[in-house]
Protein backbone atom coordinates (compact mmCIF):
# COMPACT_ATOMS: atom_id res chain seq x y z
CA UNK A 1 0.00 0.00 0.00
CA UNK A 2 2.81 2.39 0.91
CA UNK A 3 4.61 1.74 -2.42
CA UNK A 4 1.40 2.48 -4.31
CA UNK A 5 1.01 5.78 -2.49
CA UNK A 6 4.63 6.72 -3.15
CA UNK A 7 4.26 5.96 -6.85
CA UNK A 8 1.15 8.13 -6.98
CA UNK A 9 2.91 10.92 -5.09
CA UNK A 10 6.12 11.21 -7.10
CA UNK A 11 9.10 13.50 -6.47
CA UNK A 12 7.38 16.44 -8.20
CA UNK A 13 4.31 16.03 -6.02
CA UNK A 14 6.42 15.89 -2.86
CA UNK A 15 8.33 19.05 -3.88
CA UNK A 16 5.02 20.83 -4.41
CA UNK A 17 3.82 19.63 -0.99
CA UNK A 18 6.96 21.06 0.67
CA UNK A 19 6.37 24.33 -1.16
CA UNK A 20 2.81 24.44 0.18
CA UNK A 21 4.10 24.02 3.75
CA UNK A 22 6.62 26.85 3.22
CA UNK A 23 3.95 29.17 1.81
CA UNK A 24 1.56 28.33 4.66
CA UNK A 25 4.30 29.14 7.18
CA UNK A 26 4.82 32.52 5.46
CA UNK A 27 1.07 33.12 5.63
CA UNK A 28 0.97 32.20 9.31
CA UNK A 29 3.79 34.62 10.17
CA UNK A 30 2.15 37.42 8.18
CA UNK A 31 -1.27 36.77 9.75
CA UNK A 32 0.32 37.07 13.20
CA UNK A 33 1.96 40.40 12.32
CA UNK A 34 -1.18 41.61 10.55
CA UNK A 35 -3.45 40.65 13.43
CA UNK A 36 -1.39 42.28 16.18
CA UNK A 37 -0.59 45.48 14.24
CA UNK A 38 -4.14 45.74 12.87
CA UNK A 39 -5.63 45.37 16.35
CA UNK A 40 -3.36 48.12 17.70
CA UNK A 41 -4.26 50.42 14.79
CA UNK A 42 -7.97 49.64 15.05
CA UNK A 43 -8.13 50.33 18.79
CA UNK A 44 -6.19 53.57 18.36
CA UNK A 45 -8.50 54.80 15.56
CA UNK A 46 -11.73 53.43 17.03
CA UNK A 47 -12.36 51.53 13.78
CA UNK A 48 -14.65 48.50 14.23
CA UNK A 49 -13.93 47.34 10.67
CA UNK A 50 -10.16 47.48 11.20
CA UNK A 51 -10.45 45.62 14.51
CA UNK A 52 -12.68 42.99 12.87
CA UNK A 53 -10.23 42.58 10.00
CA UNK A 54 -7.35 42.17 12.45
CA UNK A 55 -9.22 39.54 14.49
CA UNK A 56 -10.18 37.66 11.32
CA UNK A 57 -6.45 37.04 10.84
CA UNK A 58 -6.70 34.41 13.60
CA UNK A 59 -9.27 32.49 11.56
CA UNK A 60 -7.18 32.79 8.42
CA UNK A 61 -4.12 31.66 10.37
CA UNK A 62 -6.10 28.57 11.39
CA UNK A 63 -6.40 27.59 7.73
CA UNK A 64 -2.60 27.83 7.40
CA UNK A 65 -2.12 25.62 10.47
CA UNK A 66 -4.53 23.05 9.03
CA UNK A 67 -2.65 22.86 5.73
CA UNK A 68 0.73 22.60 7.49
CA UNK A 69 -0.73 19.72 9.54
CA UNK A 70 -2.06 18.11 6.36
CA UNK A 71 1.34 17.92 4.65
CA UNK A 72 3.49 17.07 7.69
CA UNK A 73 4.84 13.54 8.19
CA UNK A 74 2.92 10.53 6.92
CA UNK A 75 -0.25 12.60 6.58
CA UNK A 76 1.18 13.97 3.32
CA UNK A 77 0.32 10.59 1.75
CA UNK A 78 -3.06 10.22 3.43
CA UNK A 79 -6.33 10.72 1.56
CA UNK A 80 -8.16 10.71 4.91
CA UNK A 81 -5.99 13.57 6.20
CA UNK A 82 -6.77 15.54 3.03
CA UNK A 83 -10.51 15.21 3.58
CA UNK A 84 -10.25 16.18 7.25
CA UNK A 85 -8.07 19.19 6.38
CA UNK A 86 -10.44 20.23 3.60
CA UNK A 87 -13.42 20.25 5.96
CA UNK A 88 -11.45 22.07 8.67
CA UNK A 89 -10.67 24.83 6.14
CA UNK A 90 -14.38 24.94 5.23
CA UNK A 91 -15.26 25.45 8.90
CA UNK A 92 -12.72 28.28 9.11
CA UNK A 93 -14.58 30.05 6.28
CA UNK A 94 -17.81 29.79 8.28
CA UNK A 95 -16.09 31.13 11.39
CA UNK A 96 -14.89 34.15 9.43
CA UNK A 97 -18.14 35.04 7.64
CA UNK A 98 -20.48 35.62 10.62
CA UNK A 99 -17.96 37.78 12.45
CA UNK A 100 -17.35 40.00 9.43
CA UNK A 101 -21.09 40.27 8.74
CA UNK A 102 -22.01 41.11 12.35
CA UNK A 103 -19.29 43.76 12.58
CA UNK A 104 -20.37 45.29 9.27
CA UNK A 105 -24.05 45.48 10.27
CA UNK A 106 -23.11 46.91 13.65
CA UNK A 107 -21.04 49.61 11.99
CA UNK A 108 -23.88 50.48 9.62
CA UNK A 109 -26.46 50.70 12.41
CA UNK A 110 -24.16 52.64 14.71
CA UNK A 111 -23.09 54.97 11.87
CA UNK A 112 -19.58 54.61 13.21
CA UNK A 113 -17.09 57.17 11.90
CA UNK A 114 -13.57 55.96 12.72
CA UNK A 115 -10.61 58.28 12.95
CA UNK A 116 -7.99 58.32 10.21
CA UNK A 117 -5.42 55.54 10.73
CA UNK A 118 -2.17 55.84 8.76
CA UNK A 119 -0.93 52.52 10.19
CA UNK A 120 -4.21 50.87 9.15
CA UNK A 121 -3.93 52.24 5.61
CA UNK A 122 -0.33 51.04 5.23
CA UNK A 123 -1.08 47.61 6.75
CA UNK A 124 -4.14 46.92 4.60
CA UNK A 125 -2.30 48.13 1.49
CA UNK A 126 0.54 45.68 2.19
CA UNK A 127 -1.94 42.86 2.69
CA UNK A 128 -3.66 43.80 -0.56
CA UNK A 129 -0.32 43.40 -2.36
CA UNK A 130 0.91 40.22 -0.64
CA UNK A 131 -2.19 38.07 -0.19
CA UNK A 132 -3.28 37.73 -3.86
CA UNK A 133 0.15 36.36 -4.84
CA UNK A 134 0.02 33.78 -2.04
CA UNK A 135 -3.60 32.91 -2.75
CA UNK A 136 -3.19 32.37 -6.49
CA UNK A 137 -0.02 30.30 -5.98
CA UNK A 138 -1.73 28.07 -3.40
CA UNK A 139 -4.74 27.55 -5.65
CA UNK A 140 -2.46 26.41 -8.48
CA UNK A 141 -0.57 24.08 -6.14
CA UNK A 142 -3.88 22.81 -4.78
CA UNK A 143 -4.93 21.76 -8.28
CA UNK A 144 -1.52 20.15 -8.89
CA UNK A 145 -1.70 18.23 -5.60
CA UNK A 146 -5.43 17.54 -5.92
CA UNK A 147 -5.75 19.16 -2.48
CA UNK A 148 -8.96 21.00 -1.73
CA UNK A 149 -7.49 22.07 1.62
CA UNK A 150 -4.61 23.87 -0.10
CA UNK A 151 -6.90 25.49 -2.66
CA UNK A 152 -9.25 26.50 0.15
CA UNK A 153 -6.43 28.18 2.04
CA UNK A 154 -5.59 30.03 -1.17
CA UNK A 155 -9.16 31.33 -1.31
CA UNK A 156 -8.77 32.41 2.33
CA UNK A 157 -5.77 34.49 1.30
CA UNK A 158 -7.75 36.07 -1.54
CA UNK A 159 -10.61 36.83 0.86
CA UNK A 160 -8.05 38.44 3.18
CA UNK A 161 -7.02 40.66 0.27
CA UNK A 162 -10.63 41.51 -0.61
CA UNK A 163 -11.39 42.37 2.99
CA UNK A 164 -8.17 44.40 3.27
CA UNK A 165 -9.23 46.26 0.13
CA UNK A 166 -12.67 46.96 1.62
CA UNK A 167 -11.17 48.21 4.88
CA UNK A 168 -8.60 50.28 2.96
CA UNK A 169 -11.27 51.90 0.77
CA UNK A 170 -13.38 52.59 3.83
CA UNK A 171 -10.46 54.17 5.70
CA UNK A 172 -9.45 56.31 2.71
CA UNK A 173 -13.00 57.42 1.83
CA UNK A 174 -13.73 58.17 5.47
CA UNK A 175 -10.52 60.23 5.71
CA UNK A 176 -11.15 62.14 2.47
CA UNK A 177 -14.89 62.56 2.00
CA UNK A 178 -16.47 60.94 5.08
CA UNK A 179 -18.12 58.04 3.20
CA UNK A 180 -18.21 55.96 6.35
CA UNK A 181 -20.69 53.40 4.94
CA UNK A 182 -18.44 52.14 2.06
CA UNK A 183 -16.38 49.86 4.30
CA UNK A 184 -19.24 47.85 5.92
CA UNK A 185 -21.12 47.44 2.63
CA UNK A 186 -18.09 45.85 0.95
CA UNK A 187 -17.38 43.77 4.07
CA UNK A 188 -20.88 42.25 3.80
CA UNK A 189 -20.08 41.21 0.23
CA UNK A 190 -16.88 39.53 1.43
CA UNK A 191 -18.84 37.64 4.12
CA UNK A 192 -21.27 36.32 1.49
CA UNK A 193 -18.37 35.06 -0.63
CA UNK A 194 -16.85 33.36 2.45
CA UNK A 195 -20.07 31.41 3.05
CA UNK A 196 -20.17 30.30 -0.59
CA UNK A 197 -16.51 29.24 -0.65
CA UNK A 198 -16.88 27.38 2.65
CA UNK A 199 -19.76 25.36 1.20
CA UNK A 200 -17.69 24.48 -1.88
CA UNK A 201 -14.72 23.45 0.24
CA UNK A 202 -16.93 21.21 2.40
CA UNK A 203 -18.34 19.49 -0.70
CA UNK A 204 -14.86 19.01 -2.12
CA UNK A 205 -15.08 21.56 -4.92
CA UNK A 206 -12.10 23.59 -3.75
CA UNK A 207 -9.83 22.47 -6.59
CA UNK A 208 -12.26 23.38 -9.38
Rosetta blueprint (number, residue, H / E / L):
1 X L
2 X H
3 X H
4 X H
5 X H
6 X H
7 X H
8 X H
9 X L
10 X L
11 X H
12 X H
13 X H
14 X H
15 X H
16 X H
17 X H
18 X H
19 X H
20 X H
21 X H
22 X H
23 X H
24 X H
25 X H
26 X H
27 X H
28 X H
29 X H
30 X H
31 X H
32 X H
33 X H
34 X H
35 X H
36 X H
37 X H
38 X H
39 X H
40 X H
41 X H
42 X H
43 X H
44 X H
45 X H
46 X L
47 X L
48 X H
49 X H
50 X H
51 X H
52 X H
53 X H
54 X H
55 X H
56 X H
57 X H
58 X H
59 X H
60 X H
61 X H
62 X H
63 X H
64 X H
65 X H
66 X H
67 X H
68 X H
69 X H
70 X H
71 X L
72 X L
73 X H
74 X H
75 X H
76 X H
77 X H
78 X L
79 X H
80 X H
81 X H
82 X H
83 X H
84 X H
85 X H
86 X H
87 X H
88 X H
89 X H
90 X H
91 X H
92 X H
93 X H
94 X H
95 X H
96 X H
97 X H
98 X H
99 X H
100 X H
101 X H
102 X H
103 X H
104 X H
105 X H
106 X H
107 X H
108 X H
109 X H
110 X H
111 X L
112 X L
113 X L
114 X L
115 X L
116 X L
117 X L
118 X H
119 X H
120 X H
121 X H
122 X H
123 X H
124 X H
125 X H
126 X H
127 X H
128 X H
129 X H
130 X H
131 X H
132 X H
133 X H
134 X H
135 X H
136 X H
137 X H
138 X H
139 X H
140 X H
141 X H
142 X H
143 X H
144 X H
145 X H
146 X L
147 X L
148 X H
149 X H
150 X H
151 X H
152 X H
153 X H
154 X H
155 X H
156 X H
157 X H
158 X H
159 X H
160 X H
161 X H
162 X H
163 X H
164 X H
165 X H
166 X H
167 X H
168 X H
169 X H
170 X H
171 X H
172 X H
173 X H
174 X H
175 X H
176 X H
177 X H
178 X L
179 X L
180 X L
181 X H
182 X H
183 X H
184 X H
185 X H
186 X H
187 X H
188 X H
189 X H
190 X H
191 X H
192 X H
193 X H
194 X H
195 X H
196 X H
197 X H
198 X H
199 X H
200 X H
201 X H
202 X H
203 X H
204 X L
205 X L
206 X L
207 X L
208 X L
